[in-house]
Amino acid sequence: MGAKLNDVFDKETIARQEAVAEIEYKDIDREIRVEDLKLKQVETELKREQLESNKQDREARKDYAIKLFVFLVIFIFFVVVIVFLCGVENVRFSLNDPVLIALLTTSSANIVGVFIFVVKYLFPAK
């Protein structure tokens, strides 16, 4: 009778240990799933921040491009006014030919250079 009682007790102990092991396995599995979920949430947040950063970059680029365009228009306007004043005989404003040529050459180079810079900045190579 003592052996049967020990057998029953051992079987019951083994069953409890298996149940505990099963519960521990489920807990570990649940913890892994929770950690995976946290990782995916962090990755999603990182992607959102990158998208927001890209959006701000585009808006800033557009803003600077508009400001630069306005500056160049004003610059060209002043160059045209200077050239016009040099061509009108009734106005007491004149520049030597080499100075006028230098003004037009540097103005043209500045305009082309700035627009190349803006285009490369607005549309970077990927």
CORKA-V479667 format. One record per residue. RES is the residue in one letter. PHI is phi in whole degrees, 0 to 359 (NA if undefined). Layout:
BEGIN
res = (RES/RES)
phi = (PHI/PHI)
END
This chain:
BEGIN
res = (M/G/A/K/L/N/D/V/F/D/K/E/T/I/A/R/Q/E/A/V/A/E/I/E/Y/K/D/I/D/R/E/I/R/V/E/D/L/K/L/K/Q/V/E/T/E/L/K/R/E/Q/L/E/S/N/K/Q/D/R/E/A/R/K/D/Y/A/I/K/L/F/V/F/L/V/I/F/I/F/F/V/V/V/I/V/F/L/C/G/V/E/N/V/R/F/S/L/N/D/P/V/L/I/A/L/L/T/T/S/S/A/N/I/V/G/V/F/I/F/V/V/K/Y/L/F/P/A/K)
phi = (NA/295/291/294/295/295/299/296/296/295/295/293/295/296/297/294/297/294/296/297/298/295/296/298/298/296/296/296/299/295/296/297/296/297/295/298/296/298/298/294/294/295/298/296/297/297/295/298/295/295/297/296/297/297/296/296/298/298/296/294/298/298/299/293/296/295/298/293/298/298/301/294/297/296/300/297/302/294/295/297/298/298/296/298/296/290/273/274/279/283/265/272/221/210/231/297/302/298/292/295/297/297/299/293/294/292/296/297/296/297/296/297/297/293/293/297/300/295/296/293/285/286/235/291/290/260)
END
